[in-house]
Amino acid sequence: MSRYDLLVRGGTLVVPYVGTMRADLAVTDGRVAAIATSIPTSEAGQVVDATGRLVFPGAVDAHFHLGIYRPLAVDAAEETRSSLVGGATTVLSYFRTGQHYLNKTGPYATILPEVLDAVAGHAWTDYGFHLAPMDTTQVREIPALVEAGISSFKYYMFYKGFNLAADSRDAKAFTMSDEYDLGHLYQLMEAVSAAGAAADRRISLSLHCEQAELMRLFIDRIREAGDPQTLKAYSDARPPLTERVAIGEATTLARATNCSVNLLHLSSGEALAAAREARLAMPSVDMRFEVTLHHLCLSYDDLSGLGGKVNPPIRSRADTEALWAGVLDGTVNWVASDHACCQESSKGEELWPALPGFGGTALLYPILLSEGMHKRGLTPARVAELASANPARAYGLDGRKGNLLVGYDADLTIVDPDLEQEVTTDLLLSGQDHCPFEGRKVRGWPVATIVRGHLAYENGKPLGTPQGHFLAR
């Protein structure tokens, strides 16, 4: 009988906050059991050769949307399969009541079990959920939700004035809620802060920061000026100023309530500057910053059509470089995909009804390696921190996910750092039929992805059946 279930031999391990080391890694019962300079292959039931490759901790894609435009089970099966391509072994998906998702409202006490039942058995990666309390009744559920393993919540600041596509101002019909304003945000922060104090661990609120009243003004101006059907027009209608003002509002309330917050998908240099200023002005507030792959790498000057419509909008090339500077200097805590499978037919040729969002999880490690490590000099350890360790720490997974240490779940991805491939829709193994990154040459790709010791993906193909588990955090 073998001592270990799996042995990854010959690779260079990338250990967050430490660096790289040439070592073998052995797995027993789904966890890292041993790390040594050399472990005999005879001691393992299965051997994976990682000679000449980098072995990263599996990415924790902390910004994901399962079931926003398609049934939960379908998205779980097809989109977490795509995660394996990018080296992600855990996804944390946002979920809320209202239009899209299940298209209903009600208590999470009944809705969350429905969500978990729909996803169970379909996910290739492990998964968890961030929940958005949309009304006062749901805010009151936060202590019970924390007990159920939900350690993070969300507030969408522009929903007090618009729907998801920003083509309707009937916000109440969209959210199916009572007052969804700054008063709601304040009571939500109070509840999250109290839950964190009672639990003695990080319970946090994630924020989509765009200011609705300013959006109304700028959208009206764009539409009155001829209503161009371009991604630049969408950015001009939701300009970086709306992010700056919303960040000011949100962080002020966070200080007043002592609420830990995550500022999501900062999309512009101005948003990043506002976040930095808030962190310096409010050192007592636990605030962490996220950027996405598409805001780092895509600009409205580079894209045609509406396939790249997303909230917040794609910005200018100057904004992408400002965000990379924030990654390089340590301001940004993690990078995520904000993956939301959305078909090309849902985009169309008219800007305002076009549904926002697109997939990107399959590019999480590849983009960070190609654009971050090869092009801009990020160390492999910093890449691992951005993709895996930092989001794991932020969202209650440290000790299980985000590292290659003994005792952690054996989630890892083996990367050929010099493998260059051109991005195609087929390569990404998503259910989505288009990709704004199409045609981009990317250097540094996972060639194998392992989830809790199970070889789930190798050389471009998923292996076996979905083995993902729900993560109570």
C-alpha positions in Angstrom: 0.0 0.0 0.0 1.4 3.4 -1.0 2.3 5.9 1.6 0.9 8.8 -0.4 -2.0 9.1 -2.8 -0.3 11.5 -5.2 3.2 12.8 -5.7 4.0 16.0 -7.7 7.7 15.6 -8.4 10.5 17.7 -10.0 8.7 21.0 -9.9 9.5 24.4 -8.4 7.0 25.2 -5.6 5.7 28.7 -5.4 5.0 29.5 -1.8 3.2 32.8 -1.1 5.0 35.3 1.2 8.1 33.1 1.0 9.3 32.5 -2.5 10.2 29.5 -4.7 11.9 26.3 -3.9 12.7 23.1 -5.8 10.9 20.4 -4.0 8.5 17.4 -4.3 5.1 17.6 -2.8 3.0 14.6 -1.6 -0.7 14.3 -1.0 -2.7 12.1 1.4 -6.5 12.2 1.8 -6.8 15.4 -0.3 -4.2 17.4 1.8 -0.6 18.3 1.4 1.2 15.6 3.5 4.9 16.2 2.8 7.3 18.5 1.1 10.9 17.4 0.6 13.8 17.7 -1.8 13.1 14.2 -3.1 10.3 11.8 -2.4 10.6 8.3 -4.0 8.0 7.7 -6.7 7.5 4.2 -5.2 5.8 5.8 -2.2 2.9 7.3 -4.2 -0.1 5.7 -5.9 -0.1 8.4 -8.6 2.8 10.5 -9.9 2.6 13.8 -11.8 5.9 15.0 -13.3 6.4 18.7 -12.9 10.0 18.9 -14.0 10.9 22.3 -15.4 7.5 23.8 -14.3 6.2 26.1 -11.6 3.8 24.6 -9.0 1.4 27.3 -7.8 -1.3 27.0 -5.1 -4.7 26.7 -6.9 -6.2 30.2 -7.5 -9.1 31.4 -5.4 -11.2 33.3 -7.9 -12.9 35.5 -5.4 -15.3 37.3 -7.7 -17.5 35.0 -9.7 -21.2 34.9 -10.8 -22.9 31.5 -11.0 -26.4 31.5 -12.3 -26.8 35.2 -13.2 -28.0 34.6 -16.8 -28.3 30.8 -16.9 -29.5 28.0 -14.6 -27.2 27.5 -11.6 -26.4 23.9 -12.4 -25.4 24.7 -16.0 -23.2 27.5 -15.0 -21.6 25.5 -12.2 -20.7 22.7 -14.6 -19.4 24.7 -17.5 -17.9 27.8 -15.8 -16.0 26.0 -13.0 -14.7 23.7 -15.7 -13.3 26.9 -17.4 -11.7 27.8 -14.0 -9.5 24.7 -14.2 -7.9 26.1 -17.4 -6.8 29.2 -15.5 -5.5 27.2 -12.5 -8.4 28.1 -10.2 -9.4 25.5 -7.7 -11.9 27.5 -5.7 -14.5 30.0 -6.8 -16.4 32.4 -4.6 -19.7 33.4 -6.3 -21.9 36.4 -5.6 -25.6 35.8 -5.2 -28.6 38.0 -4.5 -32.3 38.0 -4.8 -34.2 40.1 -7.3 -34.1 40.0 -11.1 -31.6 37.7 -12.7 -30.3 34.7 -10.7 -33.6 33.0 -9.4 -35.7 36.0 -10.2 -37.4 36.2 -6.9 -37.1 37.5 -3.3 -37.5 36.0 0.1 -35.5 34.9 3.1 -32.1 33.4 2.5 -33.1 30.7 5.0 -35.1 29.1 2.2 -33.2 30.5 -0.8 -29.7 29.5 0.2 -30.5 25.8 0.5 -32.1 26.0 -3.0 -28.9 27.5 -4.4 -26.7 24.9 -2.7 -28.9 22.0 -3.9 -28.8 23.3 -7.5 -25.0 23.5 -7.6 -24.2 20.3 -5.6 -22.5 17.7 -7.8 -21.9 20.0 -10.8 -18.9 22.1 -9.8 -15.4 21.1 -10.9 -13.8 23.4 -8.3 -14.6 23.9 -4.6 -17.0 26.9 -4.2 -18.5 29.3 -1.7 -21.0 32.2 -1.8 -21.0 35.8 -0.9 -24.6 36.9 -0.3 -26.2 40.4 -0.8 -28.9 41.3 1.7 -31.3 43.3 -0.5 -33.9 44.2 2.2 -34.1 44.8 5.9 -35.4 41.3 6.6 -32.4 39.7 4.9 -30.1 42.0 6.9 -31.5 40.5 10.1 -30.5 37.1 8.8 -26.8 37.9 8.8 -26.0 36.2 12.2 -27.7 33.0 11.0 -25.9 33.1 7.6 -22.6 33.5 9.4 -23.4 30.3 11.3 -24.2 28.7 8.0 -20.7 29.4 6.6 -21.2 32.7 4.8 -18.5 35.1 5.9 -18.9 37.8 3.3 -21.7 40.0 2.0 -22.2 42.6 -0.7 -23.9 45.9 -1.5 -24.3 47.3 -5.1 -24.2 51.0 -4.7 -25.7 51.9 -8.1 -28.8 49.6 -7.6 -30.5 52.4 -5.7 -31.0 54.1 -9.0 -30.6 51.6 -11.9 -31.0 48.0 -13.0 -28.1 45.8 -14.0 -27.8 47.0 -17.6 -28.5 50.7 -16.6 -31.4 50.9 -19.1 -34.1 51.2 -16.4 -34.5 53.4 -13.3 -37.2 51.2 -11.8 -34.7 50.1 -9.2 -37.3 48.7 -6.8 -38.8 46.4 -9.4 -35.2 45.2 -10.1 -34.1 44.6 -6.6 -37.5 43.5 -5.3 -36.6 45.2 -2.0 -37.6 48.1 0.2 -35.3 51.2 0.5 -32.0 50.3 -1.1 -30.1 53.5 -0.2 -27.3 54.7 2.0 -29.6 54.0 5.0 -29.8 50.4 3.9 -26.0 50.3 3.5 -25.4 51.8 7.0 -27.6 49.2 8.7 -26.0 46.5 6.6 -22.6 47.6 7.7 -23.8 47.7 11.4 -24.9 44.1 11.1 -21.7 42.8 9.3 -19.6 44.6 11.9 -21.6 43.1 14.8 -21.4 39.6 13.3 -17.6 39.9 12.9 -17.2 41.0 16.6 -19.4 38.1 17.7 -17.6 35.6 15.5 -14.1 36.8 16.4 -13.0 36.4 12.8 -13.2 38.5 9.6 -16.7 39.0 8.4 -16.7 41.5 5.6 -18.8 43.6 3.2 -17.8 43.8 -0.5 -18.8 46.9 -2.4 -19.6 47.7 -6.0 -18.7 51.5 -5.9 -20.6 53.6 -8.5 -22.7 56.6 -7.4 -26.2 56.4 -8.8 -27.2 60.0 -8.8 -24.1 61.0 -10.8 -24.7 58.1 -13.2 -28.2 59.5 -13.9 -26.7 62.8 -14.9 -23.9 61.5 -17.1 -26.1 58.8 -18.8 -28.6 61.5 -19.7 -25.9 63.7 -21.1 -24.5 60.8 -23.3 -28.0 59.9 -24.6 -28.8 63.6 -25.3 -25.5 64.0 -27.2 -26.4 61.4 -29.9 -26.2 58.2 -27.9 -23.1 56.5 -29.5 -23.3 52.7 -29.2 -19.7 52.2 -28.0 -17.8 51.0 -24.9 -16.2 54.5 -24.6 -19.7 56.0 -24.4 -20.6 53.5 -21.7 -17.4 54.5 -19.8 -18.3 58.2 -20.2 -21.8 57.6 -18.9 -20.4 55.9 -15.8 -17.1 57.8 -15.4 -14.4 57.3 -12.8 -15.9 60.2 -10.8 -18.8 58.0 -9.9 -16.4 55.5 -8.4 -14.5 58.1 -6.4 -17.6 59.6 -4.9 -19.0 56.1 -4.0 -15.7 55.1 -2.5 -15.9 58.2 -0.3 -19.4 57.4 0.8 -18.8 53.7 1.5 -15.5 54.1 3.4 -16.9 56.9 5.5 -19.8 54.6 6.6 -17.3 51.8 7.1 -15.4 53.9 9.6 -18.5 54.9 11.4 -19.6 51.3 11.8 -16.2 49.7 12.1 -17.0 47.4 9.2 -14.4 45.4 7.3 -14.8 46.2 3.6 -13.6 45.0 0.2 -13.6 47.5 -2.6 -14.4 45.4 -5.7 -13.2 45.7 -9.3 -11.5 49.1 -9.1 -11.6 50.1 -12.7 -9.7 53.4 -13.0 -6.7 55.3 -11.9 -9.0 57.7 -10.1 -10.8 54.9 -8.2 -7.5 53.4 -7.1 -6.3 56.9 -6.0 -9.5 57.3 -4.0 -9.1 53.9 -2.4 -5.5 54.7 -1.4 -6.6 58.0 0.1 -9.3 56.3 2.1 -6.8 53.7 3.4 -4.4 56.4 4.5 -7.1 58.6 6.1 -8.8 55.7 7.9 -6.1 53.4 9.2 -8.5 51.8 11.7 -10.7 50.4 8.9 -9.9 47.0 7.5 -10.2 47.7 3.8 -8.9 45.5 0.9 -8.8 46.3 -2.8 -9.6 44.1 -5.8 -9.0 44.6 -9.5 -10.1 42.3 -12.4 -8.2 40.9 -15.3 -10.3 42.9 -17.8 -9.7 46.2 -16.1 -6.0 45.5 -16.0 -5.7 44.4 -19.7 -8.6 45.7 -21.8 -9.4 49.3 -22.9 -12.3 50.7 -24.9 -9.8 51.7 -27.6 -8.9 48.1 -28.2 -12.4 46.6 -28.4 -15.1 46.9 -31.0 -18.8 46.0 -30.5 -20.5 45.5 -27.2 -19.1 42.2 -26.1 -16.9 44.0 -23.5 -19.8 45.8 -21.8 -19.3 45.2 -18.0 -19.9 47.1 -14.8 -17.9 49.1 -14.0 -17.0 49.9 -17.6 -13.8 49.1 -19.4 -11.7 52.2 -19.3 -8.8 53.8 -21.1 -5.2 52.5 -21.6 -4.0 55.0 -19.1 -6.3 53.4 -16.5 -5.0 50.0 -17.2 -1.4 51.1 -16.5 -2.5 52.9 -13.4 -4.1 49.7 -12.1 -0.9 47.7 -12.9 1.1 50.3 -11.0 -1.2 49.5 -8.0 -0.6 45.8 -8.4 3.2 46.4 -8.6 3.4 48.7 -5.5 1.3 46.4 -3.3 -1.8 48.7 -3.1 -4.0 46.0 -4.8 -4.7 43.0 -2.6 -5.9 40.5 -5.1 -6.9 40.0 -8.8 -10.1 38.2 -9.8 -12.1 37.5 -12.9 -15.6 38.7 -12.1 -16.6 35.8 -14.3 -20.2 36.0 -15.6 -21.0 33.8 -18.6 -23.0 36.0 -21.0 -23.7 35.0 -24.6 -23.1 37.2 -27.6 -26.8 37.2 -28.4 -27.3 39.0 -25.0 -25.0 41.8 -26.1 -26.6 42.8 -29.4 -25.9 46.1 -31.1 -27.7 48.5 -28.7 -25.7 49.8 -25.8 -28.3 50.2 -23.1 -30.2 46.9 -23.2 -27.0 44.9 -23.7 -26.4 42.7 -20.7 -23.1 43.4 -18.8 -20.4 40.9 -18.0 -18.4 38.1 -19.6 -16.1 35.2 -18.6 -12.5 35.4 -17.7 -11.7 32.8 -15.0 -9.7 30.6 -17.5 -7.2 33.5 -17.8 -6.5 34.1 -14.1 -3.0 32.7 -13.8 -2.2 33.1 -17.5 -2.8 36.9 -17.5 -0.9 37.4 -14.3 2.0 35.4 -15.5 2.1 36.9 -19.0 1.4 40.5 -18.2 2.5 40.5 -14.6 5.5 38.2 -14.3 7.0 38.2 -17.8 6.2 41.7 -18.8 6.3 43.7 -15.6 8.5 41.7 -13.3 6.1 40.4 -10.6 7.7 37.6 -8.7 6.0 34.2 -8.8 5.3 34.4 -5.1 3.5 37.8 -5.6 1.5 36.3 -8.4 0.4 33.5 -6.0 -0.5 36.0 -3.4 -2.7 38.0 -5.8 -4.4 35.0 -7.3 -4.7 32.7 -4.3 -3.3 33.5 -0.8 -4.6 37.0 -0.3 -8.2 36.3 -1.3 -8.1 33.1 0.8 -7.1 35.2 3.8 -9.7 37.8 3.1 -12.6 35.4 2.8 -12.1 32.9 5.7 -10.2 30.2 3.8 -6.7 30.6 5.3 -5.4 27.3 6.7 -7.3 25.4 4.0 -6.8 27.3 0.7 -4.3 29.6 -0.8 -0.9 27.9 0.0 1.2 24.8 -0.5 2.0 24.2 3.1 1.6 20.8 4.9 -2.0 20.5 6.1 -3.6 22.7 3.5 -5.9 21.3 0.9 -3.9 19.9 -2.0 -5.2 22.5 -4.5 -2.5 23.3 -7.0 -1.8 24.1 -10.6 1.3 23.1 -12.5 2.3 25.9 -14.9 4.6 25.9 -18.0 5.9 29.4 -17.7 7.0 29.6 -21.3 4.0 28.0 -23.0 2.5 30.7 -25.3 -1.0 30.3 -26.7 -3.4 32.6 -28.5 -6.6 33.0 -26.6 -9.6 31.5 -28.4 -13.1 30.9 -27.1 -12.7 27.1 -27.5 -9.5 27.0 -25.5 -11.2 28.4 -22.4 -13.7 25.5 -22.0 -16.5 27.9 -21.0 -20.2 27.8 -22.1 -19.7 31.4 -23.4 -19.6 31.8 -27.2 -17.3 34.8 -27.4 -14.3 36.3 -25.5 -13.1 39.9 -25.3 -9.5 38.6 -24.9 -9.8 36.6 -28.2 -6.6 36.8 -30.3 -4.3 37.9 -27.4 -1.1 36.0 -27.1 -0.5 34.9 -23.5 2.7 33.3 -22.2 2.5 31.0 -19.2 -0.4 28.5 -18.9 -1.4 25.7 -16.5 -0.9 22.3 -17.9 -2.5 20.5 -15.0 -4.8 21.5 -12.2 -5.4 19.5 -9.0 -8.4 19.9 -6.7 -7.9 18.4 -3.2 -5.5 15.8 -4.6 -7.7 14.9 -7.5 -6.2 15.5 -11.0 -9.0 17.4 -12.5 -7.4 19.0 -15.6 -4.4 18.1 -17.8 -3.2 19.2 -21.2 -6.3 21.1 -22.1 -8.9 18.6 -21.0 -11.0 18.1 -17.8 -10.6 14.6 -16.3 -13.1 12.5 -14.6 -16.2 14.1 -13.1 -16.9 17.2 -11.0 -15.6 16.8 -7.5 -16.2 20.3 -6.1 -17.4 20.8 -2.5 -19.2 23.7 -0.8 -17.0 25.7 1.5 -18.5 26.8 4.7 -16.3 29.8 5.7 
